[in-house]
Amino acid sequence: MELITQKVCMTRDLGVHGNLFGGNMLSWIDEAAGLQAAKICRTPSMVTLKMEEVIFKRPVKVGFIINIYGKITRMGNSSLTLFMEARKHNVRTAEETLVCSTSIVFVRIDKSGNPRPIDANIKAKYNHLSIKNKKD
């Protein structure tokens, strides 16, 4: 898995229980995955289609760094799927603990918002990840 980005949990990011608000974490993961999708497909015209179930396994308190990792798991005609993990990083011990993970599907779109094929040379690089007979 590749480290895509890092965030720090600040007071403004907390929910009513004093932990990182889940909606902020989801936003951070989606943003990181979007960056990675755009980088892989060499276009900013990638949009989130679907985020799979997310289970928050550990709370995050103020001051913890969140490392967000990702890897491509599927390349389709106009879409790609990334598996994402968010891990809290303790700066004192360098220990990382899984906070949550999910898969996110992105679609390449044209100016009208319609799906557009990902460039053939990019798909060829990841064709070992394609699922045969599955349409996207």
JOMOBEL-V476978 format. One line per field, one symbol per residue. psi: psi as a letter, one per 40 degrees, with the letter a starting at -180 (. if undefined). A space follows every 50 residues. Layout:
psi->???
This chain:
psi->ihhdiiihhideeiaeeeihhdddddddddddddddddddefiefhihdh hihhhhdiihiheihhhhiiiheihadeiihhhihhhihhddeehhhhdi iiihhihhiadeeiihiihddddddedeeihiehi.
